[in-house]
Amino acid sequence: MSNQPPLKTLLPWHESPDPREALRQSDPTVFDIIERERRRQQDHIELIASENYVSEAVLAAMGSVFTNKYAEGLPGARYYGGCEFADQIEQLAIDRAKQLFGAEHANVQPHAGSPANEAAYMAVLKPGDRVLGMKLDHGGHLSHGARFNVSGKTYEFHAYGVERETEMLNYDTIRELALEVRPRMILVGASAYPRKIEFEPLRAIADEVDAILMMDMAHIAGLVAAKLHPDPVPYCDLVTSTTHKTLRGARGGLILSKAELARKVDKAVFPGLQGGPLLHQIAGKAVAFGEALRPEFTAYAQAIIDNMQAMADELKANGLRLVSGGTDNHLVLVDVTPFGIGGGVAEDALGRAGITVNKNLLPYDERKPNDPSGIRLGSPAMTTRGLGVEEFRQMTRWMVEILRAPEDQELGRRIAGEVKAMLTDFPVPA
């Protein structure tokens, strides 16, 4: 007989099978904060383009006992014992990712999108190598060479942007810049670009200058999976992504590559950049990839586009200017300066009315980042909750009312109440 005290005396222990009730009993302070966030999500319109809601199945996987397990290495080649089921869950996620995107190799271990980018760079570049990527203030991402980011400190980044007249990419201009810079890598992808990206001309440019072609498809991965956006995988040597946003999965990162780069990618992730993978996160990724392989996911992705088109049409009908004149995907960039305000004021006013957006620089913006000329709007989250074209048109009308009178507190309270009432029919998965 062991003299060890029972587990109930060693850990906070509750008989309830409901994890939320166990948390409420164990730590009411944390429980209360989480509940307030749950209510915020339920009662607010979520239009941040990089956010989404995961399914209850993904939530369950993320909260599973895999959070207890260390598994440095790869399936079948671990540095810890007891990894037989860790191997199974990670291999399942790998196989599903490869199937979903038609990739030769997948690494599902990156903790997030930025680490996925850093590992991809490490796999094929040396410090100081030249990279040609998209300007941050034209829609790129800080991990694409921003001077204050590790990417910009490690590699010699040069930037292309959108044309001033069209606010869209010009592949001839990118080619001219590539011929001048002669980069080791051409990096494609954006966090605020509302148009489709074509990969055949980019592959031709990369071949002409003997460059690696890499795509960060974090924002559009769900649309790529549903074959509603041009596919980067056949053209690019490396493709990175987050696993949330339009893909609607556990928050995390993903790297896809050609088979000949598989070993370099895997070594860059571990031991190059990370230690042990987050197996509960990988379990959530596996569930999400499985969901995205179902036929209904294509209908969801099409609804993302349809809803954003409806919002774009309504915005333009109310006199607002959209960057590039519209959208092909899940987001729009809106110039709010015709209403005499900046993006910071717009974000705050909409937030008080129960509508969550983010301020955003516009191409060639002359305002400062903390109060730029625009806001960014995205459709993935509210589409997940089941809202359709008519609801998106109504949301837009509410936004226009607020933007026209951002200081009207009574108007904000009224619209917040109307938002809350509408959303009772569209619960957040929890």
C-alpha positions, 0 to 999 in steps of 0.5 A: 500500500502506498502512503501517497496522499490521494490525488484529490489532496494533491490537485484541485479536484471536483467531481463534475464531469463538466470542465467549465464547472470544474474551473468555476469551482477551482478558480472563480476569478479566471472562470469569470473572466472567461465567461465575460469574454464568452458573453462579449463574443456572443453579443458583438459582431466580429468583423476582424478579418483574421478571427474566426470561431472554432467548432466545439470539436476543435475546442474539445481537442484543444482542451484535451489531455494532450496538453500534458505530453512532451514529444520533441521530434517527429512521428516515429523519431521522438526524444521522449518515451510514451509518444505512441499516441502523440505520433498518431495524432500528429501523423493524422494532422500531417496526412490531412493537411497534405490531402487538403492542400495537395502538398508533398510535405506538411509540418504541423508543429509551428506554434503560430503563423510568424514562427512558421514563416521564420522556420521557412526562412531558416530552411532555405536562407542564410542571414543577410540573404535578399528577400523581396516581399510586400510592404507592410503598409500596402497589406503585407505582414510584419513577419515579411521583413518589417525592420522591427521584426526578427525577419527584417533584422535577419535578412535583407528585405526589399519591398514591392507594393500595389499600384497607386492608381489601382491599389492592386499588384502589378506583376510587371512591376514586381518583375522589374524590381526582382530583376533589379534586386536579384533576391534569393527569395520572392515572398508573396502573401498579405494580411490586408489585400482584398484581391486574388493573387496569381501564382503563374506569373510569380513562378515565372519571375522567380525562375527568371531570377533563380529565386525561391518562391514562398507564399504566406496564405494565412488569410486565404487558406480556407479559400484555397482549400475550397478551391475558391482562390488560385492555388499556390501549392503547385507553383511555390516551393514553400507555403506557410499558413496559420490554421485559424482565420478562413481555415477556421481551426485551432490557432497555430501555424503550418508549413507546406513544401516540396518533398525535396525541402521536407528535411530542411523544413522539419529541422528548421522547425525543430530543433532550429526554432522550437522545442516540443510541439503543442500536441493539444494544438496539433489535435485541434489542427487535425480536427479542423483539417478534417472539417475542411475536407468535408463538402460543407466547408466549400459551401462555407467558404463560398458564403464567406465571399458572398457575404463580403461582396454584399457588405462591399456593395452596401458600403459603396452604396453609402458612399464609402471608398474601398481600396482597389474598388472592392474585393475578391476574398474575405476582406475589404479595406474601407477609407473612412476619411470622407466622414471626417474621421480616422480609423482609430476613431472608427474602431472605437465608435464601432466597438461601443456599438457592439461591432468589432473591427480593426483600424488599418493603414491604407496604401500610400496612407499619409496618416499615422498607424495609431489613427490611419485612414482606414478600417479592415473588415472580414466576413469569416467569423460571422459567416461561421455563426450562420449570418447571411447576405441580408444580415451582412447588409444590415450590419453594414447599415449599422456601421454607416450610421455610427461612422456618420455620427461617431460621438453620438452615445445614444445612437451607439447604445441603441445599435448595440442593443439591436446587435445583441438582439439579432445575435441571440439567434446565432450562438457562438460555439462553446 
